[in-house]
Amino acid sequence: MKKYFLLIFTLALASCASDEAYEDLNKNPNAPAEVTDSQLFVSATNSLTDFIESTDVNVNNFRLYAQYWTQTQYTDEANYEMQNREIPDYMFSEFYRDVLGDLTNAAAQTTDGVKLAQIELLSVYAWQMLVDAFGDVPYSEALRAEGDDAVLSPKYDDDAAIYADLIARAKAAVTGVSGSGVGYSSDDLIFGGNTAAWTKFGNSLLVKLGSRLLDQNSAEARSLIESHYAAGIASNADNAYIQFEGAPPNTNPLWEDLVQSGRQDFIPADTFVDVINALNDPRADKFFDPSSKISGAYKGGPYGVSTPFNDNSHISQTLYAPDFRGVLMDYAEMSFILAEAANRGFSVGGTAAQHYENGVNASMAEWGVADADAAAYLAHADVAFATAAGTDQEKIAKQFWIAMYNRGFEGWTVYRLFNAPTLQNSGTLNLPVPKRYTYPQSEQTINGTNVTAANGGNDTQQTAIFWDN
């Protein structure tokens, strides 16, 4: 389902001569004049999950940034070229217009308290992704393109301040999910109207927000994680999935990008494959196509360097299925967050080693690995928490990164949060892994004063997000 309202603060403003002209551009002549809050909630959910799952190089390059995959022929994106294809522009417009814009409109059309809480939790999730990608972004003045209080050139708010407000919003929403109202049911593509599942999701979202603060505000991180982990996602049965369908138009975007397109642009990267091979990881046959081994072993493509498709191993056919599930949040992610929290002395119902093992086992089960194979893997000296190489934080980061395979944004974030595992510079340009997206060219053109003020005007790929030491 495509979106109905164009609410983004300034996109397309460059060609506007007046507020009236801007409003005209904000109208879609092919869209219905009125849509319901339910339609908008579905639309926003679709837009968010389609973005997360896509591997279209013009949309989502995070699997490349995490170095799970690389490109075969055209390697600009694996070399961190963002601006020529206007990749930050796409995320900016998609989130403000088609995710947050639709959610804001949905909230304006309902008084149902449970619906409002569901809208709010999905909004907080999307806002966190925006901040984690860009740093400072328009927030307090964003999504106000119409009415007497319209702001067409919104200021950029401090990323840490946005986080503080998101935490307050998420806490209120968790309470609201259990309040009065009926909520979304058939229009809830994530949990099907299960408010208990939304409550777990909300508590886990607060744990996730807290995990970003571990190095910046340890007291707040401790409070959030210790207060909310026990009411959060506690097994794979609680995972926040999107179930796609077996035929268009509601297929997983991966199928569209890897199969329907008929292209052979992506292969597993040597960075990731070499780690999986070294650990004899039983997920290898789930991550990669067993029929594509080279001389009996998986071979990853050289990261960021052109290479023939058939000279390297290939992505698992599991990911080629049109109905392959999408993931917003899962138990493996929560377990590794708790492992690091325990490593820092937080009281989270278990030791770092126990949560570490929970994370590995959750990932194994999610990918269909037998329990016996998972147990043998965890007993291996290079994997066991007590004997694996590196600091405890490095051990956690390595297995966290592996478990986030196919969740490129989270894998990239693990690297930025933990400064581990070791990733390569890009093969052709020899550039380090980006710490953030630079701002869209369109924003620099039409909202340049506020862009310059953001992050002190230091708009580079190596300007760290506030939580990234």
N, C-alpha and C positions, 0 to 999 in steps of 0.2 A: 504494500500500500504506500503510495507516495503521499507527500505531505501537503497540507492545505494552507497554512499561513506562513508568510515570510516575515518573521518578526525581528530578524537580526538587526542590530543597531545601526550599521552603516554600509553594509555591502551594497554595491551598485549606486552609492550616493554620488560617486564622482561625476556622473553624467546628469545629476539632478540640478535643475535651476531653482527649485523652490520646494517647500514642504509638500505642496500639492503634487508636484511631479514625483517626489519621492514616494508618496502614498500610492500614486498610480502604478509605479514600478513594483510596489509591494502587493499588487493584486494579481492573482492567477486567473485569467479568463476561463480556463478549462476546469477550474475547481468548483465544487458546490459552494453556494453562498453561505451556507451554514453547515457546521459539522458539530457532532456531539463531543462531550468530554471523553467518552469511551473510544470514539474513533481517533481522537488525538492521542490518547494514551497508547493505543495499539500502534499508531504511526510512529510515535516517539520510541517505543520499544523496538520496533522494526529497524528504525534508523540507527539506533545505538548498537544493536546486536549485529546488524549488517556491517557496520563500520568495524567493529571488533573482529569479526570473522574474516573480512575481506583480506586478500593479498594482492589486490590490484595496486600496481606501483604508484598510481596517481592518488591512492586513497590511504593505504596503510602499509608502511614499511617496517613495522616493528619486529616482525620475524627476522628481518635482515639485521636490524640494530642489535638484537639479542644473539645474532650469529647462529641461529638454528638453521637458516637457509641462506643460500647465495643465488646469484643470477648466472645464467649461462652465456648470454650474448651481450645484452645491454646492461651495463653494470653501474650506471650513474647512481642509482639509489643505494646500492651496497657500498658505494664510495661517499655516501652521505651528502649527495647533491639534493638539496631541498628546494631551492628557489626556482630553478628552470622549469620544473613541472608544477610549481606552485602547490607543493604538497601541504605545507602548513595552512595555506588558504582553504584547502578542502576540509581539513579537520575543523578549523575555525567556523566556517560557514555551516557545516553539517551539524555541529554541536549547538551553536547558537540558534540557528534557524529551525532545524528539523528535529532536534532532540529537546533542548531546553525551551525553545520557543513554543513547541507543541505542548510540552508539559505545563508551561506557564499558562497557556490558553486553556488547557484542560482544567487546571486548578481554578481558573476564573469562572468556570461554568458549572461547578458543583459545590454543594455544601456538605456532602457526605464526608464525615470525618475520617473514615477508613480509606476511602478513595484519595483524599487529600494526603494522608500519610503515605500511601503507596506512591503517589506522584512525587512526594517530597523525597522519599528514599531513592527513587530512581534519579531524581534531580541531583541529589548529593553525590551519587555514584558518578554521574556525568561531569559534574563540576570538579570532582577530584581528578578525573582523567585529564581535564583541560589544564588544571594547575600543574599536575605532574608532567604534562607535556611541555607547557610554555613557561611556567613560573607565574609572574604577575599577569593578570588578565582583567578585562572589564568585568566587573561583578556588581557593585552596588548601583551603578548607573546603566547596567546592561539590560537588554530586553525591554527597553522603554522607547520604542520607535514611534509610538502613536500617543495621541491624547495631549492634554494640557501640560503634562509633565514630561513630554518627550525629550529624550537626550540622544542626539544624532552623532555626537562625538564623545563617547563615554570615556571616563578616566580609567586607568589601569590600577586595580587595587593590589596591595601588597599580598604576596602569595601566602605568607604565614598568617596574616589577618583573615584571609579568605578561609583558611583551614579552621581557624578558631570559630568562625561563624558556621561553617559546615558541621562541625562537631555539635554545636548547639542545636542546629536544625535536625540533625540525625537523632539526637536524644529525644527531642520533642516528637519526632515522627514514630519512633519505636513505641512511645507511649500511645500515640494516636492510632496505631494499628489495632490496638486492643480496645479502642474506645467505641463510641456510637457510630453506626453506619453499617452499610452492607458491603462496601468495597467492590472492586472489580472481580468478576469471576470468569466468565467465558472470554472476556476481553483482556484478561491477565495471562499473557503468553509465557510468563515465567513460572508462576506457582498455581495457576488455575483457581485463584481466589482463596488459597489456603493462607489464612492470616497468621497461623502459627509459623508457617514457613517464612512469611514476610518478617515476622518478629525475629526469627533466627538470622535472616539476611541482614536486618537492620543492626542487630547486635554485632554481627561479624563485620559489618561496614565500619562500626565504631572501633573495633579492634584493628582493622586495617588502617584507619585514619591514625590511630594511636601508634601503629608500627612505624609510620613515617616520622614520628617525633622522637624516636629513641635517642638520637644524638643531639637533638635540639632542645627538647624539653622532657627530660627523663621522668620528672614527677607527673606531668600530664600523661605521658605515654603509659606509665605504670597504672595510673588511675583508670584510664580508659580500658586498657587490656585486662586488668584484674577485675574490673567491674562488669565486663560484658562478655568475656570469653565463654563462660559457662552456659550462657543463654544463646550462644551462637551456633553456627554449623558444627555438628558433632560427628558426622559420618558422611559417606558419599550419598546416602539417602537424602541428605539435606542440600545437596549441591544446587546452585542456581544455574539451571540449564535453559537454553532455548532449543526446542525440538523443531528442526526444519522438516520440510516435506519432500517427498520423492520426485516431485515434478514441479516445473515453474508454475507460478511466479515466486513461490515461497521456499526455494531451495537454499542450501547453505552457499554463501558467496564463494567459498572455496571451490565448490563444484563449477560455478560459473567461471572462475578465474583459471582453474587448472584443467577442466574438461571441456566445458562448453566453448571456451575461447579457442580450443584447438592448438594452444601454444605450449611450448616446452621451455618456459622461462626460469623455472625454479628447481633447485636440487638441494639436498642437505649440504650444509657447509662443513668443511673439514674441521673447523673449530669444535663443532658439536659432535660430529661423527667420531673424531679421534678420542674424545672423552668417553663416549659410549663404548667404543671398542676396547679401550684400556681397562674399563671396569667390567667387561664382559656382561653388560647390562642386559637383562632378559627383555627389556622393553624395545630392544633394537629392532626385532622383527615386527613390532607394532608401529614404531616410528618410521621405518624405512621399508622399501619393497624388497622382500627376500629374493625375488627373481632378478634383482639388479645388482647382486654382489659382483665384485670385480676380483677375479682369481680367488674366489671363496670367501671374500671379506667385504665389508661395507667400505666404500671409498667416498669421502666427501669432496665436493668441489672446492678449489682454492678460493678463499673468501675475497670477494671483490675483484676477481680476475675472470675474464672471459674464458669459457671452457666448453667443449662439446657436451651436449646432454648425455649422450650414450657412453662417454668416457668415465662417467661417475655413477654412483648409486642414486636411486630415485626415492621420492617421497612415498610413504605407504599408501596403498590403494584405499585403505580405510578412510583417509582424508579426502578421497575423491568421491565418496558417496554423497549424493545430493541431500540426503537426510541426516548427515553426520551432525551430532549435537554441537551447539555452541555453548560456551561457558562464560558466565559473568563472575562467579566466585565458587570456590570448591574447598573441600575438607583438606586437601593437600596443602593448599595455600595457607589456610588457618593454622595447620599443624606446624609448618615451618616458621610462621610468625611467632607462635607460642614457644617453639624451640629456642629462638633467639631471645624471647622475653625471659624464659627460664634461665638461659645462659647468663643473663644480666641480673639474676637474682629475684625476679618477679615471682609472685605466688600464683601459678597458673595450673595447678592440679597435676603436676608431673615434672619430671626432670627434662633437661634439654635433650638427653638421649632418648627418652620415651617419646617426646613429641617429634623428634627427628625420625624415629622409626615409624611413628604414626603417619608422617608425611610421605615417607617412601612407600609404605604399604598402601596408603590411599591412592597414590599415583599408579602403583602396580595394578590394583584392582580396577581402577578406572580404565586402564588400557587393556584389561583382560588377561593379565599375567597370573598364572597359577600361584596359589599361596606357597607351595613348596619352593617354587623358583624364587619368589620374593624373599622367603626366609633364608635361602642359600645365599642370595645376593647380600642381604644384611649381615650375614655371618662372615663375609669375605673381609680380609684384613684391610683392604683399600676402601671399604665402605663402612664397616662397623664404626660407630661413633668413638669408641675407645681407642681405635688403632689407625683410623684413616689419617692421611697426611694433612698438615696444616693446623691452624688454630681452630677452636671450636666454631667460631664465627665463619671461617672459611669452609669448614665441613658442611655447615648448615647451608651456606650460600650455594655451594656446588650442587647439592642435591635439590635445593629449592629451584635453582635454574633448570636442572634437568626436568623436574616435575612440571614446570611451566611450559614445556614444549608445546608448540602450537598456540600458546597464549603469549604472543610476542611482546605486547605492552608490559605484561607482568614480568616476563623474563628480562627485558631491558631495565625495568625498575629494580629488580633484584640486583643486577650488576651495579646500578648507580647507588643503591642503598648500602651495599656491602663492600663495594670496590672489589668484588670477586664474583665469579671465577675470572681467570685471566682471559681477556678477549684480544683479538688481533687488531692492529691498525688496518685500515682498508687497503686492499692489495694494490690498486693502481695509483691512488693519490696519497697513500700512507698517512691517512688522517685518523686520529683517535676516535673512539666511539662517542657520538654526541651525548651531551648531558641534557640537552633540551632541544625542542624545535625553536627555530628563529621565528620572528613574527611574520605574518602574511604580507606580501608585497602590497596587496590591496589596502591593508591597514596603514602601512607606511605612507601610502599616497593620500588617503582620505582622512586619516586620524593621526597624522604624523606627530603633532605636538605631544599627544598622550603616549604614543609609542616611544618617543625619545625619552620621556620622563620615566617610563617603566624600566625597572632594573638599572636605574642610573644611566640609561641610554646604552648600556653594554649588551647589545643584541647579537650575541654570538652563540654558536653551538656549544661552546665550552663554558658558558655562564651557568653555574649550577643553580638548580632549584634550592629553596631555602633549606630543605632537609638533606641535601646531598653534600656530604663533607668530602 
